[in-house]
């Protein structure tokens, strides 16, 4: 399976399950309405597990995240020449996954007048808006993600595809510990792809797309991932 297709399929599954659990919690008249943050963080952890497990069967290395791809290129684990294929697959996969979430919860979007709740299904927004503080939170969260993932998937790992499980637990921990300020995007494609779909789809009373904030969950994860790559290289060099 090509890098593009592998990343596209797995990222679509990631967003379908991840944004799907948010829809189940925040939209009106669902079976899971108001079930809370614990449900969302566990749902996202399962989404990561399934998506990474699927992608691990292919030849892309299961990045599912442009920040990870850029960090790996900076570490010379992959060539910069293939980065566009990774990022295109991740972004388009995220858009496709968001589309299927909308199709699955279409009637519940119609039953929800709160534009902020609808936006939350697609992309992140800060609990307290401060671009500097929000950027720092995303840098820290993504640093933990990439630094931890580099150890989990290192040459001493013996789990193979089941590396997906500790990576999922890592994401669960980040969500529970660091997710409160920004909703822990920690992945530019996870935020930007669905945000684009939020702007495109015919949602009633959709409210703002949040473009003024959208650079934070792009820049923060990339910076955090590059710092993690630098620190990992220094510690293990």
C-alpha positions as CSV (number, residue, x, y, z in Angstrom):
1,X,0.0,0.0,0.0
2,X,1.4,3.4,-0.9
3,X,2.4,5.9,1.8
4,X,-0.4,8.3,0.7
5,X,-3.2,5.7,0.7
6,X,-2.0,4.1,4.0
7,X,-2.0,7.5,5.7
8,X,-5.3,8.5,4.1
9,X,-7.2,5.4,5.2
10,X,-5.8,5.3,8.8
11,X,-6.2,9.1,9.4
12,X,-9.8,8.9,8.1
13,X,-10.5,6.1,10.7
14,X,-8.7,8.2,13.4
15,X,-11.0,11.2,12.7
16,X,-14.1,9.1,12.2
17,X,-13.8,7.5,15.7
18,X,-12.2,10.5,17.4
19,X,-14.5,13.2,16.2
20,X,-17.3,10.7,16.3
21,X,-17.0,10.3,20.1
22,X,-17.0,14.1,20.5
23,X,-20.2,14.3,18.4
24,X,-21.8,11.6,20.6
25,X,-21.0,13.6,23.7
26,X,-21.7,17.2,22.7
27,X,-24.6,17.0,20.2
28,X,-28.2,17.0,21.2
29,X,-30.4,13.8,21.5
30,X,-27.5,11.3,21.1
31,X,-27.3,8.2,23.4
32,X,-24.0,9.6,24.8
33,X,-25.0,13.3,25.3
34,X,-23.2,15.0,28.2
35,X,-21.2,11.8,29.1
36,X,-18.2,14.0,29.6
37,X,-14.4,14.4,29.1
38,X,-13.5,10.9,30.2
39,X,-15.6,9.4,27.4
40,X,-14.0,11.8,24.9
41,X,-10.4,11.0,26.0
42,X,-11.0,7.2,26.0
43,X,-12.7,7.4,22.7
44,X,-9.8,9.3,21.2
45,X,-7.4,6.7,22.7
46,X,-9.3,3.9,21.0
47,X,-9.3,5.9,17.8
48,X,-5.6,6.2,17.9
49,X,-5.2,2.5,18.7
50,X,-7.3,1.4,15.8
51,X,-5.8,3.8,13.3
52,X,-2.2,3.1,14.2
53,X,-2.8,-0.6,14.1
54,X,-4.3,-0.3,10.6
55,X,-1.5,1.9,9.4
56,X,1.2,-0.3,10.9
57,X,0.2,-3.0,8.4
58,X,1.4,-0.7,5.6
59,X,4.6,0.9,4.6
60,X,4.2,4.4,6.0
61,X,5.1,3.8,9.6
62,X,1.7,5.0,10.9
63,X,2.5,8.7,11.4
64,X,-1.1,10.0,10.9
65,X,0.2,13.4,12.0
66,X,2.2,16.0,9.9
67,X,4.1,17.0,13.1
68,X,5.4,13.4,13.5
69,X,6.3,13.3,9.8
70,X,8.2,16.5,9.9
71,X,10.1,15.4,13.0
72,X,11.0,12.1,11.4
73,X,12.3,13.9,8.3
74,X,14.3,16.3,10.5
75,X,15.8,13.2,12.2
76,X,16.5,11.6,8.8
77,X,14.3,8.7,9.6
78,X,12.5,9.4,6.3
79,X,13.4,11.5,3.2
80,X,12.0,15.0,2.9
81,X,10.9,13.9,-0.6
82,X,8.1,11.7,0.8
83,X,6.8,14.3,3.3
84,X,4.3,15.8,0.8
85,X,2.7,12.3,0.3
86,X,2.4,11.8,4.1
87,X,0.9,15.2,4.7
88,X,-1.5,15.0,1.8
89,X,-2.8,11.6,2.9
90,X,-3.1,12.8,6.5
91,X,-5.0,16.1,5.6
92,X,-7.3,14.5,3.0
93,X,-7.9,11.5,5.3
94,X,-8.9,13.9,8.1
95,X,-11.3,15.7,5.8
96,X,-12.8,12.4,4.7
97,X,-13.2,11.2,8.3
98,X,-14.9,14.4,9.3
99,X,-17.3,14.1,6.4
100,X,-18.4,10.6,7.5
101,X,-18.9,11.9,11.1
102,X,-21.3,14.5,9.7
103,X,-23.1,11.9,7.7
104,X,-23.4,9.7,10.8
105,X,-24.7,12.5,13.1
106,X,-26.6,14.6,10.5
107,X,-29.9,14.7,12.4
108,X,-28.1,15.5,15.6
109,X,-26.3,18.4,14.1
110,X,-29.8,19.7,13.0
111,X,-31.1,19.2,16.5
112,X,-28.2,21.2,18.1
113,X,-28.6,25.0,17.9
114,X,-25.2,25.6,19.7
115,X,-22.7,26.6,17.0
116,X,-19.8,26.1,19.4
117,X,-20.8,22.5,20.1
118,X,-21.0,21.9,16.4
119,X,-17.5,23.3,15.8
120,X,-16.2,21.2,18.7
121,X,-17.1,18.1,16.8
122,X,-14.7,19.1,14.0
123,X,-11.8,21.0,15.5
124,X,-10.3,22.3,18.7
125,X,-10.8,25.6,20.5
126,X,-9.2,26.9,23.7
127,X,-11.0,27.0,27.0
128,X,-9.4,30.4,27.8
129,X,-8.3,32.2,24.6
130,X,-4.6,33.2,24.8
131,X,-2.6,32.4,21.7
132,X,0.7,32.5,23.6
133,X,-0.5,30.2,26.4
134,X,-2.5,28.0,24.0
135,X,0.5,27.6,21.7
136,X,2.7,26.6,24.7
137,X,0.1,24.0,25.7
138,X,0.1,22.5,22.2
139,X,3.9,22.5,22.1
140,X,4.1,20.7,25.4
141,X,1.5,18.1,24.6
142,X,3.0,17.3,21.2
143,X,6.5,17.1,22.8
144,X,5.2,14.4,25.1
145,X,3.5,12.6,22.3
146,X,6.5,12.5,20.0
147,X,9.2,12.0,22.7
148,X,7.2,9.1,24.1
149,X,6.4,7.6,20.7
150,X,10.0,7.6,19.7
151,X,10.8,5.4,22.7
152,X,7.7,3.2,22.3
153,X,8.5,2.5,18.6
154,X,12.3,2.3,19.0
155,X,14.6,-0.5,17.9
156,X,14.2,-2.3,21.2
157,X,10.4,-2.6,20.8
158,X,9.1,-6.2,20.5
159,X,5.4,-5.5,20.1
160,X,5.3,-4.9,16.3
161,X,1.8,-3.6,15.3
162,X,0.8,-3.7,19.0
163,X,3.0,-0.7,19.5
164,X,-0.4,0.9,18.7
165,X,-1.6,0.1,22.3
166,X,1.1,2.0,24.3
167,X,0.8,4.9,21.8
168,X,-3.0,5.0,22.4
169,X,-2.4,5.0,26.2
170,X,0.1,7.8,25.7
171,X,-2.6,9.8,23.9
172,X,-5.0,9.0,26.7
173,X,-2.6,10.3,29.2
174,X,-2.0,13.5,27.3
175,X,-5.8,14.1,27.0
176,X,-6.4,13.5,30.7
177,X,-3.4,15.5,31.9
178,X,-2.9,18.3,29.3
179,X,-6.1,18.4,27.2
180,X,-8.0,20.9,29.3
181,X,-6.6,24.2,28.0
182,X,-6.9,23.6,24.2
183,X,-8.6,20.2,23.6
184,X,-5.2,18.7,22.7
185,X,-5.0,18.9,18.9
186,X,-1.4,17.7,19.0
187,X,-1.8,17.0,15.2
188,X,-2.2,19.7,12.5
189,X,-4.1,17.5,10.1
190,X,-6.5,16.4,12.9
191,X,-7.5,20.0,13.4
192,X,-7.1,21.6,10.0
193,X,-8.8,18.9,7.9
194,X,-12.0,18.8,9.9
195,X,-12.0,22.6,10.3
196,X,-12.0,22.9,6.5
197,X,-15.0,20.5,6.4
198,X,-16.8,22.5,9.0
199,X,-16.4,25.5,6.7
200,X,-17.6,23.6,3.7
201,X,-20.5,21.5,5.0
202,X,-24.1,22.8,5.0
203,X,-24.4,22.9,8.8
204,X,-27.3,25.0,10.1
205,X,-26.4,27.7,12.7
206,X,-22.8,26.6,12.4
207,X,-21.2,29.7,13.9
208,X,-17.6,30.6,13.5
209,X,-15.0,28.4,11.8
210,X,-12.3,29.7,14.2
211,X,-9.8,30.6,11.6
212,X,-8.2,33.2,13.8
213,X,-7.1,30.4,16.2
214,X,-6.4,27.8,13.5
215,X,-2.7,28.5,13.2
216,X,-2.1,27.5,16.9
217,X,-2.9,23.8,16.5
218,X,-0.7,23.8,13.4
219,X,2.3,25.6,14.7
220,X,2.3,24.3,18.2
221,X,2.4,20.6,17.3
222,X,5.1,21.2,14.6
223,X,7.3,23.1,17.1
224,X,6.7,20.5,19.9
225,X,7.6,17.6,17.6
226,X,10.8,19.2,16.4
227,X,11.9,20.0,20.0
228,X,11.1,16.4,20.9
229,X,13.2,15.1,18.0
230,X,16.1,17.4,19.0
231,X,16.0,16.3,22.7
232,X,15.6,12.6,21.8
233,X,18.6,12.9,19.5
234,X,20.7,14.6,22.1
235,X,19.8,12.1,24.8
236,X,20.3,9.0,22.6
237,X,23.0,10.3,20.3
